[in-house]
Amino acid sequence: MATALKKFYKKLAPDAKKEDDGRDKWPSRASFILAAMVRLLPPIHPSNMRMRLYKPRLTMPQQGGAIGLGNLLRYPSVVFANNGLQWFIPYFIAFFFLGIPVLILEISIGQAYRGSVVVAFNGMHQRTKGVGLAVIITGFAVATYYVPILAWIMHYFRCSFQSPLPWQGRGNDFYLLDVIANPDPITPDIGYMSYPARGMVGETVGWCAFMWSLVWISIYKGVGMTGRVVYVTMGVPVVVMIIILGRSVSLPDAKRGILLYVGEWNGGKLASGAIWQAAAGQIFFSIGVGFGYFTSYASYNSRFANSVQDALIIACCNSAYEIIAAFAVFGVIGFLGYQPGDPDVSLSTFTVGFLTYPLALAEMPGAQVWSVLFFLTLALLGMSSAFALVESFVTLICDSQLGQRSSRTMISTIVVIIAFLLSLLYCSKFGFYLLDAVDSWINNLCLVFVVWAECVAASTLYRYKDVVRQVGGLAYIIHSAGYILAMVLGVAVGQAVSPAAGAGVGFGIFIVSNITAMVLGRSPSIPAPGFFGKNPMISKLWWCGFYPINQLRQDLNLIVAIGNRWKIPVAWSIVVRYVSPPILAIIVSFAYPAFYLKRMDPLHIAAFTLAHCIMVITSIGFIVPRWFDVFIPPGKLNEAADMYKPTHGMVEPQSMGVHDHEKGHKETKVSPTNSID
């Protein structure tokens, strides 16, 4: 009997397979892609729940469909505010110029450097370890409040077995009084807000502990177990979405809502910055870069997996999923008679998930069945996001010098216990408001900043000594400082004065720094390739402004583009260097004016401070990188100094081609004594 149980356990929770280098690897390519296709709920702002959303006159005897699957709750609300086919123009521009390039970067470095996010960034340059650590802490901070949200979902799931459904006719009261159970804060005319309530919300604590136990089960055995779990956490929601889609589009007047989605052209909206900002934010949060799990998951891939193709599959599936699922949402919108601009209707991420759809479910035949199905789906999708966030932190510890002396099960247990204890803050009788505050500044400020830092670090510091040897340290410093200051001061002036003034300052600093670097820099001994090599001045510009990120692309291609695997294209280098960072800098700048409105709320002050503490980690890592050496395995501690590029058996690490030999340039060898740190 014991032997049979042991065999069953081994089959249910298998050990992870091993790659040739001894690192765990995914059971299959499909399991990696499914695990990477998790999506997080974007900025939540649950305080908006107090809006009146559901119009009583639209409560009909037959209402259909629970629409919107967890991490897709935001997309239909954003599209509803920008309805029409013109929405897809900024959406796909953001998709190709913001989402995919950063996703390729995160997956490729994880696969090439075979370690946690900190290990991967240390491989690019020892002074970028702080960027990697900030990415992981950002994801872990989100996980601590993400699971309490799942606890609220499980409260709804439990109540879905009651007849009638307890939120029928009182959706707002049920959510705020029965589920959240947080008294209102005291807002004085002068002074700071206060939160008088203390203690814990018992049911939220219980469900929170239950969900954390499921997270632990999903990760304690590594990718061997996770690779099985994701077939349930991602497979079931896809099936449910198809069922709900069919039910929704068959509703009376569903066509009216679908026409709002894809049957109108409101070209005038493209002249407004709001639709472009909304599209960029949607792509950014939808794909989920900046939390560390893409890099951590990719480190468990086969060393020569097709990472570029994987990145495109993940990004395209994510967008296809939300675009198709939105037809279900707009079918219900048409049935309910909602119209954009109606002051009685306001759709947002949480109002869609906890008010609009539950109220619709309560009115349809078989309400209990649909409610159970809907909230179970939300819980499964949410759980996959939660264990992805925690996995990044667990991978960090497992790869560290201390973690290599402990078992993964022990590390996973300790991390989950710590995370659960931190989650209790959000299960308190002021936790609803604390969650709102932390979510606002982690997502809108910290997350966007660390992705900006990823792009800047990769495109500025990678093999920078090559640039210094060719054009001199002064030219490199002037160009790099101008590149960063152009974004920082440009968005600052844009917020303080006007967007036009900010653009003028930004472009002005960038142009002046480029000209100064070209004038003061020495002529490179190795001319730049192609057009850039025809003139010494332009050659200097190529070395300062394009060489680091282009060389990273070439070096990564030695790993990810072996054989017939897809290469990282040249256009990727341009986008990561000159397109994605300015967009992200602009998004970051919107956070600071927003904080002014919350400056009298102590919870928002604390969360705003927490976000900046995480952001400062990037600077600490740049100034004193040895402080973070504890997170690097001894064998990889000097990887950036010892190797010119991610190495494998077909490449000699003692040589480096400073030209792209794929383009027909002669490959120049550099001696090992001049290795790049």
C-alpha positions in Angstrom: 0.0 0.0 0.0 2.8 2.4 1.0 4.6 1.6 -2.3 1.5 2.3 -4.3 0.9 5.6 -2.6 4.5 6.6 -3.2 4.2 5.8 -6.9 1.0 7.8 -7.1 2.7 10.7 -5.4 5.6 10.6 -7.7 3.3 10.6 -10.7 1.2 13.4 -9.3 4.2 15.5 -8.2 7.2 14.4 -10.3 10.7 15.7 -9.8 11.8 18.2 -12.4 13.9 16.9 -15.3 17.5 18.1 -15.5 19.3 20.0 -18.3 22.9 19.0 -19.2 24.2 21.7 -16.9 22.3 20.2 -14.0 19.6 22.9 -13.8 15.9 21.9 -13.6 14.0 22.2 -16.9 10.4 22.3 -17.9 8.7 19.0 -18.8 7.8 20.4 -22.2 7.8 23.6 -24.2 4.0 23.8 -23.9 4.2 23.8 -20.1 6.7 26.8 -20.2 4.4 28.7 -22.6 1.3 28.1 -20.5 3.1 29.0 -17.3 4.3 32.2 -18.9 0.9 33.1 -20.2 -0.3 34.2 -16.8 -1.6 37.8 -16.5 -2.0 40.0 -13.5 -4.9 42.2 -12.7 -3.6 45.7 -13.6 -3.9 48.6 -11.3 -7.0 47.9 -9.2 -8.0 51.1 -7.4 -10.8 49.3 -5.4 -11.9 52.6 -3.9 -13.7 53.2 -7.2 -16.0 50.4 -6.2 -18.3 52.9 -4.6 -19.5 54.1 -7.9 -23.0 53.4 -9.0 -22.6 51.0 -11.9 -25.7 48.9 -12.5 -28.8 50.6 -13.7 -31.9 49.1 -12.1 -34.0 49.8 -15.2 -31.8 47.3 -17.0 -32.5 44.4 -14.6 -34.3 41.9 -16.8 -35.8 38.5 -16.2 -33.3 36.8 -18.5 -29.7 38.0 -18.3 -26.8 36.0 -19.5 -23.2 35.3 -19.2 -20.5 35.9 -16.7 -18.1 37.8 -18.9 -14.5 38.6 -18.3 -12.0 36.0 -17.1 -9.9 37.3 -14.2 -6.9 38.9 -15.7 -8.9 40.1 -18.7 -11.3 42.3 -16.7 -9.4 45.5 -17.5 -9.3 45.2 -21.3 -13.1 45.5 -22.0 -13.4 48.4 -19.6 -10.5 50.2 -21.4 -12.0 49.5 -24.8 -15.5 50.6 -23.7 -14.1 54.0 -22.9 -12.3 54.1 -26.3 -14.7 52.1 -28.4 -14.3 51.7 -32.1 -12.0 50.1 -34.5 -9.5 53.0 -34.2 -8.6 51.5 -30.7 -6.6 48.8 -32.4 -4.2 51.3 -34.1 -2.5 52.5 -30.8 -3.1 49.0 -29.3 -1.0 47.2 -31.9 1.6 50.0 -32.1 2.1 49.5 -28.3 2.1 45.7 -28.8 5.0 45.8 -31.3 7.0 48.7 -29.8 6.6 48.2 -26.1 5.3 44.7 -25.2 7.2 42.3 -27.5 10.7 43.9 -27.3 10.8 43.9 -23.5 9.4 40.4 -23.4 12.1 39.1 -25.8 14.7 40.8 -23.6 13.4 39.2 -20.4 13.1 35.7 -21.8 16.3 35.7 -23.8 18.6 36.8 -20.8 16.9 34.2 -18.6 17.6 31.4 -21.0 21.1 32.6 -21.9 22.4 33.2 -18.3 20.6 30.3 -16.7 19.6 31.8 -13.4 17.4 34.2 -11.5 16.7 37.7 -12.6 19.7 38.9 -10.5 22.0 36.3 -12.1 20.8 37.3 -15.6 21.4 41.0 -15.0 24.7 40.3 -13.4 25.7 38.4 -16.5 25.1 41.5 -18.6 27.0 43.7 -16.2 27.8 43.5 -12.5 26.4 46.9 -11.8 22.9 45.9 -13.0 22.3 43.4 -10.2 20.2 46.0 -8.5 17.8 46.2 -11.4 17.3 42.5 -11.3 16.6 42.6 -7.5 14.2 45.5 -7.8 12.3 43.5 -10.5 11.9 40.5 -8.1 10.9 42.5 -5.1 8.3 44.3 -7.2 6.7 41.0 -8.1 6.9 39.7 -4.6 5.2 42.8 -3.2 2.4 42.4 -5.7 2.0 38.7 -4.6 1.5 39.7 -1.0 -1.7 41.6 -1.9 -2.7 39.6 -4.9 -3.6 36.5 -2.8 -6.0 38.5 -0.5 -7.8 39.5 -3.7 -8.2 35.8 -4.4 -9.6 35.3 -0.9 -12.4 37.8 -1.8 -13.0 35.8 -5.0 -13.2 32.6 -2.9 -15.8 34.3 -0.6 -17.9 34.8 -3.7 -17.3 31.2 -4.8 -18.6 29.9 -1.4 -21.7 32.1 -1.6 -22.3 30.9 -5.2 -23.8 27.7 -3.8 -26.6 29.7 -2.0 -30.0 30.3 -3.4 -30.8 33.0 -4.1 -27.4 34.5 -4.6 -26.7 36.8 -1.6 -25.6 39.7 -3.8 -28.8 39.8 -5.8 -30.1 43.3 -5.7 -27.4 44.5 -3.3 -24.1 44.0 -5.2 -22.3 47.0 -3.8 -23.4 46.4 -0.2 -22.5 42.7 -0.5 -19.0 43.4 -1.7 -18.2 46.3 0.7 -20.0 45.2 3.8 -20.0 41.4 3.6 -16.8 40.6 1.8 -14.4 43.5 2.4 -15.9 44.4 5.8 -13.8 47.5 6.2 -15.3 50.6 7.9 -14.9 53.9 6.1 -11.9 56.0 7.0 -12.2 59.3 8.8 -11.5 62.3 6.5 -11.1 65.5 8.4 -11.4 69.0 6.8 -7.8 69.7 7.8 -5.1 67.1 8.4 -4.5 63.5 7.6 -7.0 60.7 7.1 -7.3 58.1 9.8 -8.4 54.5 9.8 -10.0 53.7 13.2 -10.8 50.0 12.7 -8.4 47.3 13.9 -8.4 43.6 13.8 -8.8 41.0 11.1 -11.6 39.9 8.7 -11.8 36.2 9.6 -13.1 34.7 6.4 -10.5 36.7 4.3 -7.7 35.3 6.5 -9.0 31.7 6.1 -9.3 31.9 2.4 -5.9 33.7 2.2 -4.3 30.8 4.0 -6.0 28.3 1.8 -4.8 30.0 -1.4 -1.3 30.3 -0.2 -1.3 26.6 0.5 -2.3 26.0 -3.1 0.5 28.3 -4.2 3.0 26.3 -2.1 1.8 23.0 -3.6 2.3 24.5 -7.1 5.9 25.5 -6.6 7.5 23.4 -3.9 8.7 20.7 -6.3 9.9 23.2 -9.0 8.9 23.3 -12.6 8.2 19.6 -12.6 5.1 20.2 -10.5 4.3 23.7 -11.9 4.4 22.2 -15.4 1.5 20.0 -14.5 -0.5 22.6 -12.6 -0.6 25.1 -15.4 -2.5 22.7 -17.6 -5.4 23.2 -15.1 -5.0 26.9 -14.2 -4.7 27.9 -17.9 -6.6 25.1 -19.7 -9.9 25.4 -17.7 -10.2 29.2 -18.2 -9.8 28.8 -22.0 -12.6 26.3 -22.1 -14.8 28.4 -19.9 -14.2 31.5 -22.0 -15.3 29.6 -25.1 -18.5 28.6 -23.3 -19.2 32.1 -22.0 -18.4 33.6 -25.4 -21.1 31.4 -27.1 -23.6 32.3 -24.4 -22.9 36.0 -24.6 -23.1 36.6 -28.3 -26.4 34.7 -28.5 -28.1 37.2 -26.1 -30.8 39.5 -27.4 -29.3 42.8 -28.6 -25.8 41.4 -28.2 -25.1 42.7 -31.7 -25.4 46.3 -30.5 -22.5 45.8 -28.0 -20.3 44.0 -30.5 -20.8 46.9 -33.0 -19.5 49.2 -30.3 -16.4 47.1 -30.2 -15.6 46.5 -33.9 -18.5 48.1 -35.9 -17.6 51.8 -35.4 -14.8 54.1 -36.5 -14.2 57.1 -34.2 -11.1 58.5 -35.8 -11.3 61.7 -33.8 -10.3 59.9 -30.7 -6.8 59.3 -32.1 -6.1 63.0 -31.7 -6.4 62.6 -28.0 -3.5 61.4 -25.9 -5.9 59.4 -23.6 -6.4 56.6 -26.1 -2.6 56.2 -26.7 -1.9 56.2 -23.0 -4.6 53.7 -22.4 -3.3 51.4 -25.1 0.3 51.6 -23.9 -0.9 50.8 -20.3 -3.1 47.9 -21.4 -0.3 46.2 -23.4 2.2 46.8 -20.6 0.1 45.3 -17.9 -1.5 42.7 -20.1 1.7 41.0 -21.1 3.1 41.3 -17.6 6.7 42.3 -18.1 8.6 43.7 -15.1 7.7 41.1 -12.5 10.6 38.7 -13.1 8.7 35.5 -13.8 9.5 35.5 -17.5 13.2 35.6 -16.8 13.0 33.0 -14.0 10.8 30.7 -16.0 13.0 31.0 -19.1 16.1 30.0 -17.0 14.5 26.5 -16.7 14.1 26.2 -20.5 16.4 24.1 -22.6 19.5 26.2 -23.2 18.9 26.4 -26.9 15.2 26.8 -26.9 13.6 29.1 -29.5 13.1 32.0 -27.1 12.2 34.6 -29.8 9.5 32.4 -31.1 8.3 31.6 -27.6 8.1 35.3 -26.8 6.0 36.0 -29.8 3.7 33.0 -29.1 3.2 34.2 -25.5 2.5 37.8 -26.5 0.2 36.9 -29.4 -1.8 34.4 -27.4 -2.2 36.9 -24.6 -3.6 39.6 -27.0 -5.7 37.1 -28.9 -7.2 35.8 -25.7 -8.3 39.2 -24.5 -9.4 40.4 -27.9 -11.6 37.4 -28.4 -12.9 37.3 -24.8 -14.0 41.0 -25.2 -16.6 39.9 -27.7 -18.3 38.1 -24.8 -18.1 41.2 -22.7 -19.5 43.5 -25.4 -22.3 40.9 -26.0 -23.5 41.5 -22.4 -23.0 45.3 -22.8 -25.3 45.3 -25.8 -27.8 43.2 -23.9 -27.7 45.6 -21.0 -28.0 48.6 -23.2 -24.8 50.2 -22.0 -23.5 53.2 -24.0 -20.1 54.9 -23.7 -20.5 58.3 -22.1 -23.6 57.4 -20.1 -23.0 58.9 -16.6 -24.8 56.0 -15.0 -22.4 53.5 -16.4 -18.7 53.3 -15.3 -16.7 50.2 -16.1 -13.3 49.4 -14.4 -11.3 46.4 -13.6 -12.9 45.6 -10.2 -16.4 46.9 -10.9 -16.6 44.6 -13.9 -15.5 41.6 -11.8 -17.2 42.2 -8.5 -20.3 44.2 -9.4 -21.4 44.2 -13.0 -21.0 40.5 -13.8 -22.1 39.1 -10.4 -25.3 41.2 -10.7 -25.8 39.9 -14.2 -25.2 36.3 -13.0 -27.8 36.7 -10.3 -30.5 37.4 -12.9 -29.9 34.5 -15.3 -31.4 31.0 -15.2 -29.1 28.6 -13.4 -27.4 31.5 -11.7 -25.6 29.3 -9.1 -23.9 27.1 -11.8 -22.7 30.1 -13.7 -21.5 31.8 -10.6 -19.5 28.8 -9.4 -18.0 28.5 -12.9 -17.1 32.2 -13.1 -15.5 32.6 -9.8 -13.7 29.2 -10.0 -12.2 30.5 -13.3 -11.1 33.7 -11.7 -9.5 31.8 -8.8 -7.6 29.5 -11.1 -6.3 32.3 -13.2 -5.4 34.3 -10.1 -3.6 31.4 -8.6 -1.4 30.9 -11.7 -0.4 34.6 -11.5 0.3 34.3 -7.7 2.7 31.3 -8.0 4.4 32.9 -10.9 5.2 35.9 -8.8 6.5 33.9 -5.9 8.5 31.6 -8.2 10.8 34.5 -9.1 11.6 35.0 -5.4 12.1 31.3 -4.8 14.4 31.1 -7.8 16.4 34.0 -6.5 17.0 32.2 -3.2 17.6 28.8 -4.7 20.3 30.2 -7.0 22.0 32.2 -4.2 25.0 31.1 -2.2 22.9 30.4 0.8 20.1 28.7 -1.1 22.3 26.2 -2.7 22.8 24.6 0.7 19.1 24.2 1.3 16.4 22.2 -0.4 13.8 23.8 -2.7 11.0 22.5 -0.5 12.4 24.3 2.6 13.0 27.5 0.7 9.5 27.4 -0.8 7.9 26.8 2.6 9.7 29.7 4.2 9.0 32.1 1.4 5.3 31.2 1.4 5.0 31.6 5.2 6.6 35.0 5.0 4.4 36.0 2.1 1.3 34.8 4.0 2.2 36.8 7.1 2.7 39.9 5.0 -0.7 39.2 3.3 -2.4 39.5 6.7 -2.0 43.2 6.5 -4.5 43.2 3.6 -6.8 40.9 5.5 -7.2 43.5 8.3 -10.1 45.9 8.7 -8.1 48.6 6.9 -6.5 46.2 4.4 -8.9 47.2 1.6 -7.5 50.7 1.7 -3.9 49.6 2.2 -4.3 47.3 -0.9 -5.5 50.3 -2.9 -2.5 52.4 -1.9 0.2 49.7 -2.4 -1.4 48.6 -5.7 -1.5 52.2 -7.0 2.2 53.0 -6.5 3.7 49.6 -7.1 2.0 49.3 -10.5 1.8 52.9 -11.7 5.3 53.9 -10.5 7.6 51.2 -9.3 6.8 48.5 -11.9 7.1 50.9 -14.9 10.3 52.4 -13.5 12.0 49.0 -13.2 11.2 48.1 -16.7 12.6 51.4 -17.8 15.7 50.6 -15.9 15.9 47.2 -17.6 15.9 48.8 -21.0 18.4 51.5 -20.1 20.8 49.1 -18.3 20.8 46.6 -21.2 21.3 49.3 -23.9 23.9 51.4 -22.0 26.1 49.2 -19.7 26.5 46.0 -21.7 30.1 45.7 -22.8 30.5 49.5 -22.3 34.3 49.2 -22.2 34.4 48.3 -25.9 32.8 51.8 -26.4 35.3 53.5 -24.1 38.3 51.9 -25.9 37.0 53.1 -29.2 35.8 56.7 -28.6 37.0 57.4 -25.0 35.4 57.6 -21.6 34.4 61.2 -21.9 32.4 60.7 -25.0 30.7 57.7 -23.6 29.8 59.5 -20.3 28.4 62.6 -22.1 26.3 60.5 -24.5 24.9 58.2 -21.8 24.2 61.1 -19.4 22.5 63.0 -22.2 20.4 59.9 -23.1 19.1 59.5 -19.6 18.7 63.2 -18.7 16.8 63.8 -21.9 14.1 61.4 -20.7 14.2 62.5 -17.0 14.2 66.2 -17.5 12.0 66.0 -20.6 9.1 64.3 -18.7 9.6 66.5 -15.7 9.3 69.7 -17.8 6.4 68.1 -19.6 4.5 67.7 -16.4 5.5 71.0 -14.9 5.1 73.3 -18.0 3.6 71.6 -21.0 4.1 68.5 -23.2 5.6 70.6 -26.0 8.1 72.2 -23.6 9.0 68.8 -22.3 9.6 67.4 -25.8 11.7 70.4 -26.6 13.9 70.0 -23.6 14.2 66.2 -24.1 15.2 66.4 -27.7 17.4 69.4 -27.1 19.4 67.6 -24.4 19.7 64.5 -26.5 20.9 66.3 -29.6 23.4 68.5 -27.8 24.8 65.5 -25.9 25.2 63.6 -29.2 27.0 66.4 -30.9 29.2 67.0 -27.9 30.1 63.3 -27.7 31.0 63.3 -31.4 33.2 66.4 -31.2 35.0 65.3 -28.0 35.3 61.6 -28.8 38.4 60.2 -30.4 38.1 58.5 -33.8 37.5 54.7 -33.4 40.2 52.4 -34.5 37.5 50.0 -35.8 34.9 51.8 -37.9 31.2 51.1 -37.5 29.5 48.8 -39.9 27.7 49.9 -43.1 26.6 53.5 -43.5 27.8 54.5 -40.0 31.4 53.5 -40.9 31.7 55.9 -43.8 32.3 59.0 -41.7 34.4 59.1 -38.4 31.9 61.4 -36.7 28.9 59.2 -37.5 31.0 56.1 -36.5 31.4 57.7 -33.0 27.7 58.1 -32.8 27.1 54.4 -33.6 29.6 53.3 -31.0 28.0 55.5 -28.3 24.4 55.1 -29.2 24.0 51.7 -30.7 26.9 49.3 -30.0 26.0 48.0 -26.5 22.4 47.0 -27.3 23.3 45.7 -30.8 26.2 43.6 -29.3 23.8 42.2 -26.7 21.5 41.2 -29.5 24.4 39.4 -31.4 25.7 37.7 -28.2 22.2 36.5 -27.2 21.7 35.2 -30.7 24.7 32.9 -30.2 22.4 31.1 -27.7 18.8 31.6 -28.7 19.3 31.5 -32.5 21.3 28.2 -32.9 20.3 26.2 -36.0 17.0 27.2 -37.5 15.8 29.1 -34.4 14.6 32.6 -34.8 17.1 35.4 -34.4 16.5 38.6 -32.5 16.2 41.2 -35.3 18.2 44.4 -35.6 15.0 46.4 -35.2 14.7 45.0 -31.6 17.9 46.9 -30.7 16.5 50.2 -32.0 13.2 49.8 -30.2 14.7 48.7 -26.8 17.1 51.7 -26.9 15.1 54.5 -28.4 11.4 53.7 -28.3 10.5 51.7 -25.2 12.4 53.8 -22.6 10.9 57.2 -23.6 7.3 55.7 -23.6 7.9 54.2 -20.1 9.4 57.4 -18.8 6.3 59.3 -19.9 4.1 56.7 -18.1 6.1 57.0 -14.9 5.8 60.8 -14.9 2.0 60.6 -14.6 2.4 59.0 -11.1 3.7 62.1 -9.4 0.9 64.5 -10.1 -1.5 61.7 -9.0 0.2 61.4 -5.6 -0.5 65.1 -4.9 -4.2 64.2 -4.6 -3.4 61.4 -2.1 -0.8 63.3 0.0 -3.0 63.5 3.1 -3.6 59.7 3.2 -1.0 57.9 5.5 -1.5 54.6 3.7 -0.7 56.2 0.3 2.3 58.0 1.8 3.6 54.6 3.1 3.0 52.9 -0.2 4.6 55.7 -2.1 7.6 55.5 0.1 7.8 51.7 -0.4 7.7 52.1 -4.1 10.7 54.5 -4.0 12.6 52.2 -1.7 12.4 49.5 -4.3 13.4 51.9 -7.0 16.4 53.0 -5.0 17.7 49.4 -5.1 18.6 49.9 -8.7 20.9 52.8 -7.7 22.4 50.9 -4.8 23.3 48.0 -7.1 25.0 50.4 -9.5 27.0 52.1 -6.8 28.0 49.1 -4.6 27.2 46.0 -6.7 29.1 43.7 -4.2 26.3 44.2 -1.7 24.2 41.9 -3.9 26.9 39.3 -4.5 25.2 37.0 -2.0 22.4 36.4 -4.6 24.9 35.1 -7.2 26.2 31.5 -7.3 30.0 31.4 -6.8 30.5 30.0 -10.3 28.6 32.9 -11.9 29.8 35.7 -9.7 32.3 37.0 -12.3 30.5 35.9 -15.4 30.3 39.4 -16.8 34.0 40.0 -16.2 35.2 36.6 -17.4 33.1 36.1 -20.5 32.4 38.3 -23.5 29.1 36.7 -24.2 26.9 33.9 -22.9 29.0 30.9 -23.7 28.2 27.4 -25.0 30.2 24.6 -26.4 30.4 26.1 -29.9 31.9 29.5 -29.0 35.3 30.3 -27.5 34.8 32.8 -24.6 38.3 34.1 -25.1 37.4 35.9 -28.3 34.9 38.5 -29.3 33.7 39.8 -32.6 33.1 43.5 -32.4 31.4 43.5 -35.8 28.3 41.7 -36.8 29.9 38.9 -38.9 26.4 38.0 -40.0 26.4 41.2 -42.0 29.7 40.3 -43.7 32.1 42.3 -41.6 35.4 40.8 -40.6 35.4 39.5 -37.1 38.1 41.1 -34.9 39.5 39.2 -32.0 40.2 40.8 -28.6 42.6 39.3 -26.2 41.2 37.8 -22.9 43.1 40.4 -20.9 40.8 43.0 -22.2 37.6 41.3 -21.1 34.5 43.3 -20.4 33.3 43.7 -16.8 
